[in-house]
Amino acid sequence: MVMSGETAGGGNGNGSAAGAAGEGARAQGRGRDRGQGEPAAPPRISLRERKKQLTYRAISDAAIAMFLERGFDKVSVAEVAAAADISKPTLFRYFPAKEDLALHRFADHEDEAARVVEGRGPGESALAALHRHFLAGLDRRDPVTGLCDVPQVLAFHRLLYGTPALVARLYAYQGRSEAALARALGDGVTARLAAGQIIAVLRILAEENWRRIDAGESADAVYAGAVRAAEEAFVQLRRGLEPEG
């Protein structure tokens, strides 16, 4: 069966300008993951690629600050370009659509689940690696798990889930996450079915954590319940996706 015999990295990210706050939240627990299949450091990149990434972030940060202040629909692409001190055509070379200004960091991590599967340790099943990775994210309050009450992260999530155009665009990113995971699981119909279930479970777990925090609970108060929900979810996945015995 798909889930029990392939080969595997990990990495985490939020998809927000809350990214700066999210990086701080992740840094609190980053050291606790070392030695459990997570890479110790990201690979080195060229100076040109580094500058490109910095430009992406600067443009997106300018855009999201304006979106948070005035609302996504009330800010034009031309205004974002002016705030970032670039031309509109240049902006579109970096971001093909306005929605990508807010969501490109989801794209940066759309193959995260696939990387976890491809980088897992010897003898570790794909589901076990993903389970471990998600629990580690909860432990460090990674925004991608929904278990983060940093104010900037909460503001971004409210912007995201309160803007239909962004929600619709987010599903496209999740579709690519599903496709990448399916390839890591061996491709084919069985792998695609498994990937669809796994990505859906990760999304639902994160949305439930976010819902509780948005209702006023702290991340610390939600943590135990989030862990229990993740345990139950992966038990269900294991029963359906891994062979008995």
TASULLIN-V277183 format. One record per backbone hydrogen bond with DSSP energy under -0.5 kcal/mol. CO is the residue of the C=O (numbers start at 1). NH is the residue of the N-H. E is the energy in kcal/mol with one decimal. If there is no record, write none. Layout:
BEGIN
{{CO,NH,E} {CO,NH,E}}
END
This chain:
BEGIN
{{1,4,-1.3} {2,5,-0.8} {3,126,-1.4} {3,127,-0.7} {16,19,-0.9} {17,20,-1.6} {18,22,-3.7} {19,23,-2.9} {20,24,-1.4} {21,25,-2.1} {22,26,-2.7} {23,27,-2.2} {24,28,-1.0} {25,28,-0.5} {26,29,-1.3} {26,30,-0.8} {29,32,-1.3} {30,33,-1.4} {31,34,-0.7} {33,36,-1.5} {33,38,-0.6} {38,35,-0.5} {46,50,-2.4} {47,51,-2.6} {48,52,-2.0} {49,53,-2.4} {50,54,-2.2} {51,55,-2.2} {52,56,-2.5} {53,57,-2.5} {54,58,-2.5} {55,59,-2.5} {56,60,-2.6} {57,61,-3.1} {58,62,-2.0} {59,63,-2.3} {60,64,-3.1} {61,65,-2.1} {62,66,-1.5} {63,67,-2.6} {64,68,-2.9} {65,69,-1.5} {66,70,-2.6} {67,71,-2.5} {71,74,-1.0} {72,75,-1.2} {76,80,-1.7} {77,81,-2.6} {78,82,-2.2} {79,83,-2.3} {80,84,-2.1} {81,86,-2.6} {82,85,-1.0} {87,91,-2.2} {88,92,-2.2} {89,93,-1.0} {90,93,-0.6} {90,94,-1.0} {91,94,-0.9} {91,95,-2.9} {97,100,-0.8} {97,101,-0.6} {98,101,-1.4} {98,102,-0.5} {99,102,-1.2} {99,103,-1.6} {100,104,-1.7} {103,106,-1.8} {103,107,-1.2} {104,108,-1.7} {105,109,-0.6} {106,109,-0.9} {107,110,-1.4} {109,112,-1.9} {111,115,-2.5} {112,116,-2.2} {113,117,-2.1} {114,118,-2.7} {115,119,-1.7} {117,120,-1.0} {120,8,-0.6} {121,124,-2.0} {125,129,-2.2} {126,130,-2.3} {127,131,-2.7} {128,132,-2.6} {129,133,-2.4} {130,134,-2.3} {131,135,-2.4} {132,136,-2.3} {133,137,-1.8} {134,138,-2.2} {135,139,-2.4} {136,140,-1.7} {137,142,-3.0} {138,141,-1.3} {142,145,-1.9} {142,147,-0.7} {143,146,-1.9} {146,148,-1.3} {150,153,-0.7} {150,154,-2.3} {151,155,-2.5} {152,156,-2.0} {153,157,-2.5} {154,158,-2.2} {155,159,-2.0} {156,160,-3.0} {157,161,-2.9} {158,162,-1.2} {160,163,-1.5} {162,164,-0.5} {163,166,-0.9} {163,167,-2.1} {164,168,-2.5} {165,169,-1.8} {166,170,-2.3} {167,171,-1.4} {168,172,-0.8} {169,172,-0.7} {169,173,-1.4} {170,174,-2.3} {171,175,-1.9} {172,176,-1.6} {173,177,-1.9} {174,178,-2.3} {175,179,-2.1} {176,180,-2.4} {177,181,-2.4} {178,182,-2.4} {179,183,-1.9} {180,184,-1.8} {181,185,-1.7} {182,187,-3.0} {183,186,-1.3} {187,191,-0.6} {188,192,-2.2} {189,193,-2.5} {190,194,-2.2} {191,195,-2.8} {192,196,-2.3} {193,197,-1.8} {194,198,-2.5} {195,199,-2.7} {196,200,-1.8} {197,201,-2.2} {198,202,-2.5} {199,203,-2.2} {200,204,-2.5} {201,205,-2.6} {202,206,-2.1} {203,207,-2.6} {204,208,-2.3} {205,209,-2.1} {206,210,-2.5} {207,211,-2.6} {208,212,-2.0} {209,213,-2.1} {210,214,-3.0} {211,215,-1.3} {212,217,-1.9} {213,216,-1.7} {218,222,-1.8} {219,223,-1.5} {220,224,-0.5} {222,226,-2.4} {223,227,-2.4} {224,228,-2.2} {225,229,-2.5} {226,230,-2.1} {227,231,-2.5} {228,232,-2.5} {229,233,-2.5} {230,234,-2.5} {231,235,-1.8} {232,236,-2.1} {233,237,-2.2} {234,238,-2.6} {235,239,-2.3} {236,240,-1.5} {237,241,-2.5} {238,242,-2.1} {241,3,-1.0}}
END
